[in-house]
Amino acid sequence: MRIIEKIEIKSFRSFGNRKKNKTQITKIKDLNVFSGANDSGKSNILRALNLFFNKRTNLEDFLNFSNDFFRRANPDKNDVKEEQITIKITFWNKKNQGVNIKNESYTRLPERFWVSRKWLKNSEFSAFKQVDGVDTSFKGEKKNNWKEFYEEDQKTLKSNFRANLSKQLTDFLDSIQYHYILAIKDKSYFSHLYGELQQTLLKEEDSNLNRNKISFQDAIQKSTKDLMVEFKKVVNNENINITAAFELPDLINLFRTLNVQTGNVDLQYRGDGIQAKLIPEILNFIALKELQIKPSRIKKGEKTKKYFIWGFEEPENSYEYKNAQLLADRFKNEFINNAHVFLTTHSFNFLSIAGNNVSTYRVWRDEKIESSRITKIKQDNNGRFLFEGNQFKDDFDRLNEELGVFQLNKNLESLFIEAQEAKKHFLEKIQKIERPIIYTEGNNVEYIRKAKEFFAPDVNIDIESLGGKIDIKKFFRRFADANFSRFKILFVFDCDAKSEFQTCKKRKTSNLIPFIFEQNSSNEITEIQRGIENLFNEELFEDEKRFFSITETNRDGIIRSRKKELRKKDFCKFICEERDQETDFANFEPLFNIINDFNY
């Protein structure tokens, strides 16, 4: 979800206001990640959005102009002197895309427009003055037809059209719900979060939550069933029985005093990591629930929200590495479907998120102007970091040091992803095992299947490739770690994999059996001392032109060097299809003697 295209901040907290030097966030995507050193000002971006939408600088406090207005200790001629805080947002109203252009008589809120809110020194309770660019955008969309909507002076919209657009703008802004999630998720934040969940659940006219305490609690169980199913998936801990039970001690405070039970333990007594996992799930549930409420079922005086924006500080807090990576993936693949996300982070799990729907920014403090600055970070095709503009000449060394650490972490992330893929591949292998199986190296499968026809035709056993000898060793370890015992598994190595075989042999069990082919003393061809082809006798390779690619270096009519490489596919076809003789496979028989002795 994306409804904001650009943000401009003037004179708010760490962001100043200088001539020809705007603080703007552009190229905003569905997921927007802000990183920077501590005290760089990145959280002030999320606070600015909270001030714009919720009239608060945090969860509870109204604007305190004397504290929140940016003041520079040593101003110069380029600092704007006006004492006001300005936050200007350019919106993308996707549902009205092309409507005013296609329908000449329509008066619809434009597809793109800006709204600016200003707070003055004497503003109380975060009261603001608002101006917008709706008229200008509307005029642009109407193209040559715009004069029909304007007064004779052609400067102002006719009052009826202006009133119509003004109401649509109000409705649009009222349909946006901005959630601000602080870095420290304490008890007061959970109280606030439950309150927001309560507001959503009580919007329906015939909601079961409007009855007595017992039915109220039962209704909460039903209404939040989908939420807790997702929560259980995310927690993914077999040692915790997540059957969330909501208890209501007192109807006066409703959700603000709810206890969330995980198994037999109150959520507030669980670790910070378990509690933190619930937050984005509840926020996502709120969005889904709001969008599902039918207009005919909304209680009088209530309005459903249509657009959701998250300002999430350091979502990785209280997460161990693996779960932080899973959370980052969930933000990118799941949560941005229902919310426009802005988050701050120190974690490379989030910094490394890439894609067409992700923008990453660096927030830094420019000591020359004593103000925070924002720069978009990109990567070239080689993974090197690029910065838009040339603001980093004086600050480059520090950033280079920070991003050097980040690059190291990206390498660690690649290893983590590789390990996760290997684990997934392993689990898929286990699930498919329904009988004894032979795992072997890539080129060996056809030979072993043919040998089985000769030495164990009636044995019901699968034969599969696992790649190379290193892959076989890794998979053996995984099976051993999992204490696999459902079926017998043979891990078959070529004669040149002695080290890998010995490693596996140390952990051999009655069901996990490593096996290595012996070196064939009847094959002395230099190029055939490795691989399964070594098991075939030397005379079978006599047709050199057919089975080998030969490279010769000839100088002055004399062959100075000669290399030959076996054409493995050609030789395999010759042995398995053309000759098809049991005597050729004599060195395979020890493998099948073991298989025939299996006690099924």
Beta strands, then each sheet from edge to edge (+ up, - down):
strand 1: 4-10
strand 2: 24-25
strand 3: 31-35
strand 4: 84-92
strand 5: 112-120
strand 6: 129-132
strand 7: 176-181
strand 8: 245-247
strand 9: 259-262
strand 10: 265-266
strand 11: 307-313
strand 12: 340-345
strand 13: 358-366
strand 14: 371-379
strand 15: 385-387
strand 16: 437-440
strand 17: 462-465
strand 18: 489-493
strand 19: 512-516
strand 20: 548-555
strand 21: 558-566
sheet 1: 2+ 1- 4+ 5- 6+
sheet 2: 7+ 11+ 12+ 3+ 13+ 14- 15+
sheet 3: 8+ 9- 10+
sheet 4: 17+ 16+ 18+ 19+
sheet 5: 20+ 21-
end
